[in-house]
Amino acid sequence: MNTRKFIALILLTVFFHSSSGSKTSYNVQSYGAKPDGKTDSTKAFLSAWAAACASTKSVVIYVPQGRYLIGSAAFWGQYCKNKATTIRIDGTLVAPSDYKIIGNNGNWLKFERVNGVTISGGTFDGQGASLWACKASGKSCPAGATTLAFYNSNNIVISGLTSLNSQMFHVVLDGCQNAKLQKMKISASASSPNTDGIHIEASSGVTILKTVIGTGDDCVSIGPGTSNLWIENVSCGPGHGISIGSLGWGMQEPGVQNVTVKTTTFRGTQNGLRIKTWARPSNGFVKGVLFQHSVMVNARYPILIDQEYCPDQKNCPGQESGVKISDVTYQDVHGTSTSQVAVKLACSKANPCKGITLEDVNLTFKNQQPQALCSNAAGTSYGVNKPASCL
């Protein structure tokens, strides 16, 4: 074979593979979406999704630059023929300015029973400030909508997304398997109610990496039935910290296990690393948790186990938490506390905490001696601990 024919054969082979491996792209503007921030583009996004679902090949739904007004939308995946859909967003998705339009729907943008969905880039603006003001006024208001929710879905990737001013939770994973959330920015006012950054429940194999979260509630909240969760390189503040719980509201409740939270920073948060359970009977549990390499910058309660949770003393006074907490390690947690009680392990009388480990915890409180308080907690301490271990 001469050189010219050989080169031609190589080019033909490269062309064939690149064409067969390319993804079909669906531009939302081709389906009527308008980037003016005023025209309702909900139907256009749903139409683009339907067209992508009908393809048997891997697909890309593309959202160009601009602002796109979208009402509540549900993206269903059980009838999708492909197993890989990328939603690439260069623009901003905007919720209606009237919070009532989506406020009673529970979710703004919902994905259910999808498999292999990747959301790359983009800004989601929930425009939740007016609803927060309504709640602060004491008026009767909608509960609010989660910005982005995945239910009963598998193999999810969310990368480079920015979520602003969600009415309620920013991102929810419920009943999901294998999800990776990375390089996200989540922001809401410190006074905004119930605006958890990321909530995970009944899910397994979730990883959260290199994400910055500042909200009015938990930066990450971990609900019943969560297992094999990995959180790393997360910055939290303002907010209520990273919280396992609230757990134990129901008698029959799945537990939380195999959770790793490492290389995190908390700035001006109400809590740092928290486990919280209702003071009610329950068969739930928390076990196999590692909190490692955390920096506290003026966190109110850097380390907290609270099994006495009973707000307004309703539905739980005089009861003890049934949630069993065991095998929890705090390793290399250091920084500043705004409370003299920098470590508080308030465990259940009915089900004392077991296997708690404090290793190289170094927390300071102004110019005073910090304190550690333990009740119904058993375990060990290693290295240099300040405050002195109460275990």
ChimeraX attribute file (.defattr): number of C-alpha atoms within 10 A of each C-alpha:
attribute: neighborCount
match mode: 1-to-1
recipient: residues
	/A:1	5
	/A:2	6
	/A:3	8
	/A:4	8
	/A:5	10
	/A:6	11
	/A:7	11
	/A:8	11
	/A:9	12
	/A:10	11
	/A:11	11
	/A:12	11
	/A:13	11
	/A:14	11
	/A:15	12
	/A:16	11
	/A:17	10
	/A:18	10
	/A:19	9
	/A:20	9
	/A:21	11
	/A:22	12
	/A:23	16
	/A:24	14
	/A:25	17
	/A:26	20
	/A:27	18
	/A:28	23
	/A:29	17
	/A:30	13
	/A:31	16
	/A:32	17
	/A:33	25
	/A:34	18
	/A:35	21
	/A:36	12
	/A:37	18
	/A:38	13
	/A:39	14
	/A:40	19
	/A:41	24
	/A:42	17
	/A:43	16
	/A:44	19
	/A:45	25
	/A:46	17
	/A:47	17
	/A:48	22
	/A:49	22
	/A:50	16
	/A:51	15
	/A:52	24
	/A:53	23
	/A:54	13
	/A:55	15
	/A:56	13
	/A:57	18
	/A:58	19
	/A:59	24
	/A:60	23
	/A:61	22
	/A:62	21
	/A:63	24
	/A:64	18
	/A:65	12
	/A:66	14
	/A:67	23
	/A:68	27
	/A:69	21
	/A:70	23
	/A:71	19
	/A:72	18
	/A:73	17
	/A:74	15
	/A:75	17
	/A:76	18
	/A:77	20
	/A:78	12
	/A:79	11
	/A:80	20
	/A:81	14
	/A:82	17
	/A:83	17
	/A:84	21
	/A:85	26
	/A:86	20
	/A:87	21
	/A:88	19
	/A:89	21
	/A:90	16
	/A:91	18
	/A:92	22
	/A:93	23
	/A:94	21
	/A:95	27
	/A:96	22
	/A:97	15
	/A:98	12
	/A:99	22
	/A:100	16
	/A:101	16
	/A:102	26
	/A:103	22
	/A:104	14
	/A:105	15
	/A:106	19
	/A:107	26
	/A:108	27
	/A:109	21
	/A:110	18
	/A:111	20
	/A:112	19
	/A:113	17
	/A:114	23
	/A:115	22
	/A:116	18
	/A:117	22
	/A:118	20
	/A:119	19
	/A:120	17
	/A:121	20
	/A:122	21
	/A:123	20
	/A:124	25
	/A:125	22
	/A:126	26
	/A:127	20
	/A:128	26
	/A:129	18
	/A:130	14
	/A:131	24
	/A:132	24
	/A:133	15
	/A:134	14
	/A:135	17
	/A:136	13
	/A:137	10
	/A:138	8
	/A:139	9
	/A:140	8
	/A:141	17
	/A:142	18
	/A:143	18
	/A:144	27
	/A:145	27
	/A:146	25
	/A:147	29
	/A:148	20
	/A:149	22
	/A:150	22
	/A:151	20
	/A:152	16
	/A:153	24
	/A:154	21
	/A:155	18
	/A:156	23
	/A:157	18
	/A:158	19
	/A:159	21
	/A:160	18
	/A:161	20
	/A:162	20
	/A:163	24
	/A:164	23
	/A:165	23
	/A:166	33
	/A:167	32
	/A:168	28
	/A:169	27
	/A:170	31
	/A:171	24
	/A:172	23
	/A:173	24
	/A:174	22
	/A:175	19
	/A:176	26
	/A:177	20
	/A:178	18
	/A:179	23
	/A:180	17
	/A:181	22
	/A:182	22
	/A:183	17
	/A:184	21
	/A:185	19
	/A:186	25
	/A:187	25
	/A:188	28
	/A:189	19
	/A:190	16
	/A:191	16
	/A:192	23
	/A:193	20
	/A:194	19
	/A:195	33
	/A:196	30
	/A:197	30
	/A:198	22
	/A:199	21
	/A:200	24
	/A:201	21
	/A:202	20
	/A:203	26
	/A:204	24
	/A:205	17
	/A:206	23
	/A:207	17
	/A:208	21
	/A:209	17
	/A:210	18
	/A:211	22
	/A:212	21
	/A:213	25
	/A:214	27
	/A:215	31
	/A:216	24
	/A:217	28
	/A:218	31
	/A:219	31
	/A:220	25
	/A:221	23
	/A:222	25
	/A:223	22
	/A:224	24
	/A:225	21
	/A:226	25
	/A:227	25
	/A:228	17
	/A:229	22
	/A:230	18
	/A:231	22
	/A:232	18
	/A:233	19
	/A:234	24
	/A:235	22
	/A:236	27
	/A:237	26
	/A:238	25
	/A:239	31
	/A:240	28
	/A:241	33
	/A:242	27
	/A:243	22
	/A:244	25
	/A:245	22
	/A:246	18
	/A:247	29
	/A:248	28
	/A:249	21
	/A:250	14
	/A:251	13
	/A:252	11
	/A:253	16
	/A:254	20
	/A:255	21
	/A:256	28
	/A:257	21
	/A:258	18
	/A:259	22
	/A:260	18
	/A:261	21
	/A:262	20
	/A:263	17
	/A:264	24
	/A:265	23
	/A:266	30
	/A:267	21
	/A:268	20
	/A:269	30
	/A:270	22
	/A:271	26
	/A:272	34
	/A:273	24
	/A:274	23
	/A:275	24
	/A:276	21
	/A:277	29
	/A:278	26
	/A:279	26
	/A:280	25
	/A:281	18
	/A:282	21
	/A:283	16
	/A:284	23
	/A:285	20
	/A:286	27
	/A:287	18
	/A:288	17
	/A:289	22
	/A:290	18
	/A:291	22
	/A:292	18
	/A:293	19
	/A:294	25
	/A:295	23
	/A:296	28
	/A:297	20
	/A:298	22
	/A:299	28
	/A:300	24
	/A:301	25
	/A:302	30
	/A:303	25
	/A:304	22
	/A:305	25
	/A:306	20
	/A:307	30
	/A:308	21
	/A:309	20
	/A:310	16
	/A:311	11
	/A:312	8
	/A:313	10
	/A:314	7
	/A:315	13
	/A:316	18
	/A:317	14
	/A:318	10
	/A:319	16
	/A:320	21
	/A:321	28
	/A:322	26
	/A:323	30
	/A:324	22
	/A:325	28
	/A:326	21
	/A:327	17
	/A:328	22
	/A:329	20
	/A:330	21
	/A:331	21
	/A:332	21
	/A:333	27
	/A:334	20
	/A:335	19
	/A:336	24
	/A:337	27
	/A:338	20
	/A:339	18
	/A:340	19
	/A:341	21
	/A:342	27
	/A:343	27
	/A:344	19
	/A:345	23
	/A:346	20
	/A:347	28
	/A:348	26
	/A:349	16
	/A:350	14
	/A:351	16
	/A:352	19
	/A:353	25
	/A:354	18
	/A:355	16
	/A:356	19
	/A:357	20
	/A:358	25
	/A:359	19
	/A:360	18
	/A:361	24
	/A:362	20
	/A:363	26
	/A:364	22
	/A:365	19
	/A:366	12
	/A:367	6
	/A:368	8
	/A:369	14
	/A:370	21
	/A:371	19
	/A:372	17
	/A:373	17
	/A:374	15
	/A:375	16
	/A:376	15
	/A:377	22
	/A:378	17
	/A:379	17
	/A:380	14
	/A:381	19
	/A:382	12
	/A:383	11
	/A:384	14
	/A:385	17
	/A:386	20
	/A:387	20
	/A:388	18
	/A:389	20
	/A:390	18
	/A:391	17
